[in-house]
Amino acid sequence: TDGKMIISVDAHGNVQLWDSETYEELRSVDFDIRNMSSCAFSYDNNLIAIADSDGFFQIKTADNNDRVAIYPAIGPLTCCDFNSRGFDVCCGDKAGNFYLFSLMGFGSNH
């Protein structure tokens, strides 16, 4: 992100957004995704990537929780992140497989 917010996830599927300077919680969103293992912001703060240990990778909008995309993986996912352009995203699974997705139709103005 722009360095002003931190994103975190808990074991219950809640995503929290935090102020990076004051460490105060700005917002909490229940994505209702159990077994979430990782999440990341796009660099424009509009999208959130979510990886779960059930082997699914999702992209949701940060403002209203709409699902943009969902992709199955071979195994349990452990990490995810966006690239610096914000519309290419990667994730990895426990077996060492790496997935790279380009979100077609998305740009820095999404």
C-alpha positions as CSV (number, residue, x, y, z in Angstrom):
1,T,0.0,0.0,0.0
2,D,1.0,3.6,0.3
3,G,2.6,2.7,3.7
4,K,-0.2,4.2,5.7
5,M,-2.2,1.1,6.3
6,I,-1.4,-2.4,7.4
7,I,-3.6,-5.4,6.6
8,S,-3.9,-8.5,8.9
9,V,-6.1,-11.6,9.0
10,D,-7.3,-13.7,12.0
11,A,-8.2,-17.3,12.3
12,H,-11.9,-16.5,12.0
13,G,-11.8,-15.0,8.5
14,N,-11.8,-11.3,9.6
15,V,-9.5,-8.9,7.9
16,Q,-8.4,-5.8,9.8
17,L,-7.0,-2.6,8.4
18,W,-4.7,-0.7,10.7
19,D,-3.1,2.8,10.7
20,S,0.6,2.2,10.3
21,E,1.5,5.2,12.4
22,T,-0.9,5.0,15.3
23,Y,-1.6,1.2,15.1
24,E,-5.3,1.9,15.6
25,E,-7.8,-0.3,13.8
26,L,-9.4,1.6,10.9
27,R,-11.8,-1.1,9.8
28,S,-12.6,-4.8,10.2
29,V,-14.2,-6.8,7.4
30,D,-15.6,-10.3,7.8
31,F,-14.8,-12.1,4.5
32,D,-16.4,-15.3,5.9
33,I,-13.5,-17.3,4.6
34,R,-12.3,-19.9,7.1
35,N,-8.7,-21.2,6.9
36,M,-7.4,-17.9,5.5
37,S,-3.7,-18.1,5.5
38,S,-2.6,-14.8,3.8
39,C,-4.0,-11.5,2.5
40,A,-2.5,-8.5,0.7
41,F,-3.6,-5.1,-0.6
42,S,-3.3,-4.0,-4.2
43,Y,-1.1,-0.9,-4.3
44,D,-4.1,1.3,-5.0
45,N,-5.8,-0.1,-1.9
46,N,-8.9,-1.1,-4.0
47,L,-8.4,-4.9,-4.1
48,I,-7.5,-7.6,-1.5
49,A,-5.9,-10.9,-2.4
50,I,-6.8,-13.8,-0.1
51,A,-5.1,-17.2,0.0
52,D,-6.5,-20.0,2.1
53,S,-5.4,-23.4,3.2
54,D,-8.3,-25.1,1.4
55,G,-6.5,-24.3,-1.9
56,F,-8.4,-21.3,-3.1
57,F,-7.1,-17.9,-4.1
58,Q,-9.6,-15.0,-4.2
59,I,-9.6,-11.3,-5.2
60,K,-12.2,-9.1,-3.5
61,T,-12.9,-5.4,-3.5
62,A,-11.7,-3.7,-0.4
63,D,-14.6,-1.3,0.0
64,N,-17.6,-3.7,-0.4
65,N,-16.3,-7.3,-0.2
66,D,-17.4,-8.1,-3.8
67,R,-15.6,-11.1,-5.3
68,V,-13.7,-10.2,-8.4
69,A,-12.1,-13.6,-9.1
70,I,-11.5,-17.0,-7.5
71,Y,-8.9,-19.5,-8.6
72,P,-8.3,-23.1,-7.4
73,A,-4.8,-24.2,-6.5
74,I,-3.2,-27.6,-6.4
75,G,-2.7,-27.5,-2.7
76,P,-3.1,-25.5,0.5
77,L,-1.9,-21.9,-0.1
78,T,0.4,-20.2,2.3
79,C,1.1,-16.7,0.9
80,C,0.0,-14.1,-1.6
81,D,0.9,-10.6,-2.8
82,F,0.4,-8.1,-5.6
83,N,3.2,-6.7,-7.7
84,S,4.0,-3.0,-7.7
85,R,1.6,-2.3,-10.6
86,G,-1.2,-3.7,-8.5
87,F,-3.0,-6.0,-11.0
88,D,-0.6,-8.9,-11.2
89,V,-0.8,-11.2,-8.2
90,C,1.1,-14.2,-7.0
91,C,0.6,-16.9,-4.4
92,G,2.4,-20.1,-3.3
93,D,1.3,-23.4,-1.8
94,K,2.8,-25.7,0.8
95,A,4.3,-28.0,-1.9
96,G,6.3,-25.1,-3.3
97,N,4.1,-24.4,-6.3
98,F,4.0,-20.8,-7.5
99,Y,1.0,-19.2,-9.2
100,L,1.0,-15.9,-11.1
101,F,-2.2,-14.2,-12.2
102,S,-2.8,-11.2,-14.3
103,L,-6.1,-9.5,-13.6
104,M,-7.1,-8.5,-17.2
105,G,-9.1,-5.4,-17.4
106,F,-7.7,-3.9,-14.2
107,G,-5.3,-1.1,-14.1
108,S,-4.1,1.5,-11.7
109,N,-7.4,3.3,-12.0
110,H,-9.6,0.4,-10.9
